[in-house]
Amino acid sequence: MLSPRLPPLPALTRAEAEFVDRYLEVLDQLGRINPARGSDTYGALRAAQALASHAVALREALTLMHERGESRIHSATLTRALRVLDGERRAGRITLPPGEAG
């Protein structure tokens, strides 16, 4: 059985694509650090160490966009790209899991 086709990525500038990729890397690291979802301190420590370099790469992607004159973030287009790249699931890892009201 063939897997369902993902919608195509929207057209992005190279800098926008870099921005989205670096943002998702930061989300992934934050999800690994999340104490409500983690399982061991070593994994969280490694993710925290990686977060610093990923944050620098995210800053550099945004700096490049700004230097190239890309002064606007086209949120609708970037949101579509994030959805295609599984951004909703990845962002969900940084939230608290559902639980009882306290």
Backbone bond lengths (Angstrom), bond angles and torsions (degrees), N, CA, C in turn:
res aa  C-N    CA-C-N  psi(-1)  N-CA   C-N-CA  omega(-1)  CA-C   N-CA-C  phi
1 M - - - 1.445 - - 1.522 108.96 -
2 L 1.289 116.71 132.71 1.462 122.09 179.47 1.517 110.03 -77.19
3 S 1.320 115.41 142.14 1.462 118.95 176.03 1.529 108.98 -74.53
4 P 1.335 116.62 153.13 1.475 118.02 -179.76 1.523 110.58 -64.30
5 R 1.305 114.57 145.69 1.468 119.88 179.38 1.523 109.99 -75.25
6 L 1.294 114.85 133.98 1.459 119.72 173.78 1.515 108.40 -78.82
7 P 1.328 116.43 148.05 1.464 117.30 175.19 1.528 109.09 -64.89
8 P 1.308 116.53 152.05 1.472 118.44 179.90 1.526 110.72 -68.30
9 L 1.306 115.06 152.13 1.462 119.95 173.60 1.523 108.82 -64.75
10 P 1.318 117.34 142.51 1.467 118.03 174.49 1.532 109.63 -68.80
11 A 1.294 115.83 161.70 1.465 120.34 178.28 1.521 109.01 -66.73
12 L 1.318 115.37 123.92 1.465 121.80 179.46 1.515 109.11 -126.76
13 T 1.324 115.90 149.71 1.455 118.42 169.47 1.520 107.51 -69.70
14 R 1.292 116.73 163.18 1.465 120.40 178.06 1.532 110.19 -59.38
15 A 1.326 116.94 -39.16 1.465 121.02 -179.91 1.526 111.03 -68.15
16 E 1.337 117.81 -38.58 1.464 120.34 177.39 1.528 110.96 -65.21
17 A 1.315 116.60 -41.50 1.460 120.49 178.05 1.528 110.69 -62.05
18 E 1.320 116.09 -41.08 1.467 120.76 177.41 1.524 110.51 -63.65
19 F 1.313 116.89 -42.35 1.466 122.64 177.86 1.533 110.30 -58.41
20 V 1.323 116.84 -49.15 1.462 121.25 -179.54 1.531 110.54 -62.57
21 D 1.313 117.15 -45.83 1.471 120.41 179.85 1.521 111.83 -60.85
22 R 1.326 116.87 -45.23 1.473 119.88 -179.10 1.531 111.02 -68.06
23 Y 1.334 117.52 -37.14 1.464 121.51 177.43 1.529 110.08 -60.90
24 L 1.321 116.76 -44.72 1.457 120.49 -179.96 1.530 111.58 -65.77
25 E 1.321 117.57 -34.43 1.470 120.05 175.60 1.528 110.85 -63.58
26 V 1.328 116.71 -41.55 1.470 120.38 177.22 1.525 109.69 -62.64
27 L 1.326 117.66 -44.77 1.466 121.20 177.85 1.521 111.23 -57.99
28 D 1.324 116.68 -44.46 1.460 120.58 -179.82 1.529 111.32 -59.57
29 Q 1.327 116.15 -43.14 1.471 119.05 -179.78 1.523 111.15 -67.71
30 L 1.321 117.28 -41.88 1.466 120.07 177.49 1.529 111.17 -61.85
31 G 1.318 116.66 -37.87 1.460 120.15 176.72 1.510 112.23 -63.21
32 R 1.326 117.40 -35.40 1.475 120.98 178.70 1.530 111.69 -73.45
33 I 1.325 116.29 -25.96 1.468 121.44 -179.65 1.528 111.19 -83.59
34 N 1.319 118.57 -27.17 1.463 123.75 -173.39 1.535 111.01 -48.97
35 P 1.340 117.67 113.97 1.466 119.57 -177.66 1.528 113.14 -66.42
36 A 1.303 118.10 -20.82 1.465 120.73 179.35 1.532 111.65 -78.48
37 R 1.326 117.09 -13.18 1.462 119.97 -177.60 1.518 113.11 -124.94
38 G 1.311 117.97 -7.24 1.453 120.75 -176.46 1.510 112.94 -81.99
39 S 1.325 114.87 170.25 1.458 119.07 -179.93 1.524 113.14 -127.37
40 D 1.327 117.71 -18.69 1.467 117.99 -179.97 1.526 110.95 -150.81
41 T 1.310 115.38 152.00 1.467 120.28 -176.95 1.523 112.02 -71.23
42 Y 1.327 117.77 -33.05 1.453 119.38 -178.16 1.525 111.07 -64.24
43 G 1.332 117.08 -43.91 1.463 120.28 177.69 1.521 111.65 -62.20
44 A 1.328 116.53 -41.04 1.464 120.41 178.26 1.527 110.68 -66.36
45 L 1.323 116.59 -39.33 1.466 120.67 177.98 1.518 111.00 -62.10
46 R 1.327 117.05 -46.40 1.469 120.74 179.54 1.530 110.83 -62.46
47 A 1.331 116.61 -40.11 1.464 120.42 178.80 1.526 110.63 -65.95
48 A 1.329 117.03 -38.95 1.469 120.48 179.06 1.529 110.42 -65.32
49 Q 1.313 116.31 -38.47 1.466 119.51 177.59 1.523 110.38 -65.39
50 A 1.324 116.94 -42.02 1.464 120.62 179.97 1.526 111.44 -69.81
51 L 1.336 116.56 -30.54 1.464 120.26 -178.39 1.528 111.44 -57.00
52 A 1.309 116.76 -39.55 1.467 119.85 -178.62 1.529 111.33 -59.33
53 S 1.323 117.78 -46.40 1.471 119.43 -178.96 1.529 111.06 -71.23
54 H 1.328 117.38 -34.45 1.459 119.39 177.77 1.531 111.13 -68.55
55 A 1.326 116.94 -35.44 1.468 120.36 177.18 1.531 110.45 -65.23
56 V 1.316 116.68 -38.92 1.470 120.46 176.66 1.534 109.68 -63.30
57 A 1.320 117.32 -43.03 1.467 120.54 179.45 1.532 110.99 -64.45
58 L 1.322 117.00 -37.00 1.463 120.87 176.49 1.522 110.26 -64.52
59 R 1.325 116.64 -44.75 1.468 120.16 177.52 1.522 110.66 -60.23
60 E 1.318 117.19 -41.97 1.460 120.79 -179.70 1.528 111.44 -65.36
61 A 1.326 117.37 -37.17 1.470 120.23 177.46 1.520 110.41 -64.21
62 L 1.315 116.81 -42.84 1.475 120.08 178.14 1.526 111.43 -68.14
63 T 1.317 117.15 -37.46 1.466 121.10 176.73 1.527 110.02 -61.39
64 L 1.329 116.55 -44.04 1.456 120.83 179.06 1.527 110.95 -61.76
65 M 1.317 116.75 -43.75 1.470 119.67 177.56 1.529 109.96 -57.89
66 H 1.326 116.03 -47.36 1.463 120.88 -178.56 1.528 110.93 -62.16
67 E 1.328 116.72 -44.74 1.463 120.53 -178.81 1.525 112.06 -65.28
68 R 1.306 117.67 -29.61 1.470 121.96 178.64 1.520 112.43 -82.81
69 G 1.317 116.22 1.34 1.458 119.62 178.99 1.517 113.83 86.89
70 E 1.318 117.63 8.21 1.465 121.10 176.75 1.530 106.95 -83.45
71 S 1.310 115.46 82.66 1.463 120.63 -172.39 1.523 112.98 -88.29
72 R 1.330 117.94 -8.93 1.470 120.76 -179.03 1.517 110.10 -114.98
73 I 1.316 115.00 139.98 1.459 120.75 172.34 1.525 105.99 -96.23
74 H 1.293 116.32 117.31 1.464 121.78 -179.23 1.531 107.85 -86.05
75 S 1.329 114.50 86.19 1.458 120.12 -169.53 1.522 113.64 -61.74
76 A 1.312 118.78 -36.75 1.469 119.76 -179.88 1.531 110.85 -62.98
77 T 1.324 116.24 -44.47 1.468 120.76 179.73 1.525 110.73 -67.13
78 L 1.328 116.66 -44.36 1.462 119.87 -178.50 1.526 110.99 -69.32
79 T 1.326 117.42 -31.60 1.463 120.51 175.74 1.527 110.15 -64.00
80 R 1.326 117.03 -42.43 1.473 119.90 177.02 1.517 110.72 -60.77
81 A 1.323 116.59 -42.33 1.465 120.38 178.92 1.535 110.53 -63.46
82 L 1.323 117.28 -43.43 1.459 120.57 179.21 1.528 111.15 -61.85
83 R 1.318 117.06 -39.55 1.472 119.93 179.07 1.530 111.09 -64.88
84 V 1.321 117.33 -43.15 1.461 120.88 178.64 1.532 110.33 -61.96
85 L 1.310 116.57 -34.77 1.474 121.65 -177.58 1.524 112.63 -91.13
86 D 1.330 117.58 19.83 1.463 123.72 174.93 1.526 112.31 67.10
87 G 1.315 116.06 31.00 1.460 120.91 -178.51 1.516 114.19 -64.06
88 E 1.333 117.97 -32.80 1.465 119.37 -179.36 1.528 110.95 -64.59
89 R 1.321 117.81 -45.25 1.463 120.48 178.05 1.525 110.29 -64.22
90 R 1.318 115.72 -43.81 1.456 119.90 -177.33 1.523 111.32 -65.70
91 A 1.329 117.27 -39.10 1.468 120.61 177.19 1.523 110.59 -69.30
92 G 1.317 116.87 -31.59 1.461 120.66 179.53 1.518 113.22 -62.92
93 R 1.314 117.43 -22.73 1.473 120.92 -179.81 1.521 112.85 -72.14
94 I 1.345 117.32 -13.90 1.467 117.91 179.75 1.532 112.13 -94.06
95 T 1.328 117.02 -3.06 1.465 120.85 179.18 1.533 110.22 -93.60
96 L 1.323 114.87 170.83 1.464 119.24 174.54 1.513 109.14 -77.08
97 P 1.333 117.08 142.28 1.456 118.32 176.09 1.523 110.69 -68.01
98 P 1.321 117.96 155.27 1.462 119.56 178.65 1.525 109.76 -58.93
99 G 1.293 115.13 143.04 1.464 118.97 -179.72 1.501 110.51 -159.60
100 E 1.285 114.84 -172.11 1.455 119.30 -179.00 1.519 111.07 -80.32
101 A 1.311 115.29 146.18 1.475 121.72 178.43 1.506 108.41 -70.72
102 G 1.325 114.44 141.59 1.397 117.27 -170.60 1.413 125.01 -101.16
